[in-house]
Amino acid sequence: QVPTYGIFLSTAILVGWMLFLRLAKRDGIDGDKAGAAAFWALVAGVVGGKVGLILVDLPIYLSQPQEIFTVGFLRAAGVVWTAVLAGAAAFAWTARRGKLPMGRLVDAAALPVPICQAIGRIGCLMAGCCYGGRCDLPWGIVYESQEAHLRTGVPLGVSLHPAPMYEALWSLAVVLPLLVLVRRRRRAPGEVVVAYFGLYALGRFVVEFF
């Protein structure tokens, strides 16, 4: 079996990696050093996500530490915010060590992020994680997989909002075009990543209601 979530997550990482390196080189940044920053950010992000997973369910892992070595734990993506924080810290540390221009570097990273999020969220939809609330609209989705329920707690046989797709569409339809516009007209390095945080946060705030 090939997990659908894994396919979309791997695709998101590959696409983001290639686009980031291309944008970094276009901004005059050394490709090898930019690639190293991205690599260590990815490694730290994976580890950080797992650490977050342990912290969220700390009593369980303290009483059953063997659960850390199970296939289910290894397959789990982890907690997104601890992954982001760990990845960002590693990215900044590697960039500083390589004496890279931080403003231009994070701008190069900001543009691929909404593309990666859109691809990754399709995987979330397939897996049943980050599921939405009850939906009486025509595009509501219904899960029937017992495995999805056991892994994510998604209700079965109930029409739900496809919340991951709301976030994916927001990322592609609003965030990405505006980031392209900001990048073309930026007056100072760092403006693209600031625009990303503002635009994504607005969309995520709305999606949370669903």
N, C-alpha and C positions, 0 to 999 in steps of 0.2 A: 504493500500500500504506500502511496505517496500522498502525504497530507496536503490538502489544498492551501491551508494557512501557511505552511512552510514554503510552498511554491511562490505565493504572492509576496511573502516577507523577503525571500531571497531575491526575487525580481526587483523589489523596491530598493534593496541595498545595492544591487548591481547598477541599476539605472541611476540612482543618486550618486554613486561613486564616480561613474563615467562623466556625468554632467558636471559634477563639482570640479574634477580635474580639468575639464575643458574650460570652464569659466575661470578657474584659478590661473591657468596658463595665459588666457586672454587678458587677464589683469596684470600680467607680468610677474607672476609668482612662480618660483621654482617648483616644477611638477613633482619631483621626488620628495621634497620636503612637505609639500601640500598633501601628497599621498600618505606620507608617514603620519601626519596629523590626523588624517581621516581614518587611517588604520587603527591607531591607538584609541581614537574616540569610539570606534566601533567595538573594539575589545572591551574598553571600560564600560560602554553602554550595556553590553551583554551581561557583564559581571554585576554592574550596578542594578540592572533589572532583577537579577536573581536575588541579590542582597535585599532589595526592596520587598520581594516576595516573601522572604524569610521574616523580615521585620513586621510585615502586616499580619502574618500568622505565626508570630514568635512562640506563643504557648504550644502550638502543635509541633513545631520543629524542635523545641526544647525537650518535649516529652517523647518525640519520635524522630530523632536526628537522622535515622536511616532514610527518611522520606526525601532527604536532599539528594540521594543517589538513585532515586527511582526514575524511570523513563518519563513519567508524567511531569516531574519537576524539570527535567532537562528539556522537555518539549515546550514547556510554558514560556511565553515571551517575557514574563516578569512585570514589574510595576513600571509604567512608562516614565513617571516623573523622576524616580531614582535613576533610571537608565539615562534620561536626558541630562540630569545634573552630573552624573559620573562621566558621561561622554563629553559634555561641555568642558568639564575641568581638565580632562585628559587632552582635549583639543587645544585649549588655551595654553596648557603647560608645554605641549610639544611645539606649538607655534612660537611661543616665547623662547624656548630653547633653540629653535632653528632660526630665530631672529626674523620671523616673517611679519609682514605688515598686517596686524590684526584686523583693522577695519575692512580692508579689501578681502581678506581671507574669509571673514564671517559673512560678508556680502555674497561671496561665491558659494558659500554653504547654504545661504538662506533660500536661494532660488530652487534648488533641487528638493528641499524639504517638503513643500506642499505636494509635489509630484509623488514623492515616496509615501507620504501620508495617504494620498488617494489610492495608490496601489495596495498598500498595506491594509487599509480599511476594507477593501474588498475581501481580503483574507479573513478579517474579523467577522464580516457578514457571513461568510461561508462556515466559520467555526462556531458561530453563535455567541461569541463574546461581545461585550459592550452593547448588548441588545437594548432595544428601546422599550418604552411602555406600551400599553394596549393601544391598538390603532383600529379605527372603524373606517378608514379611508381605503380606496381601491388598491393602493400599493402596499398595504400591510402584508407582512410575511409571516408564515407559520412554520415552526420547527417541529420535526417529528422524530429526530434522532435521539435515542436514549443516551448515546455516548456524548453528544453535545450537552445534554442536560447534566450529566454526571461531571463533565469537565468544567462547565461554565455556569450552571444553574439556570440556564435559559428555560423559560416555561414552554411546555410542549402543547400543541393543539390550540394555541391562542394567537390571534392576529396581533402582530407587534410592529411598531415603527421601525423601519430599517435605518436606525440611527447612524451606524457606520457610513452608510451611503450619503446621508445628509452632510456629514463632515467631509467626505470625499468630494462631493459635488461643490461644496463651499470652497474647498481648497483649489479646485480646478477652475471654477467659474468666476470666482471673485479674487481670491488671494493671488493666484498665479499671474493673471493678466496685470494686476496692479503692481506686483513686484517687478515684472518686466518693464513697466512704465517708469517706476522709480529708478530702476537700474540704469535706464537710458538717460534719465534726467538728473541723476544724483549729483549733488553739489559737494558732498564730502563722503569719504568712506564710512561705512556703518549705517547709512540711511536705509539700505535694503533690509537689513536684519531687524532694524527698529520697526519698519513698516510691516514686516512679517509678523512680529510679535503682536502688534496692535490689531491687524486684520484677522489673524488666526484666533486670537483671544475673543474677539467679538463674535465670530462664528461659533466657536466652541461654547460660549456662554448661551447662545440661542439653542444649540443642539442639546444641551443639558436638560432643557425643559421637556424634551422628548424621550 
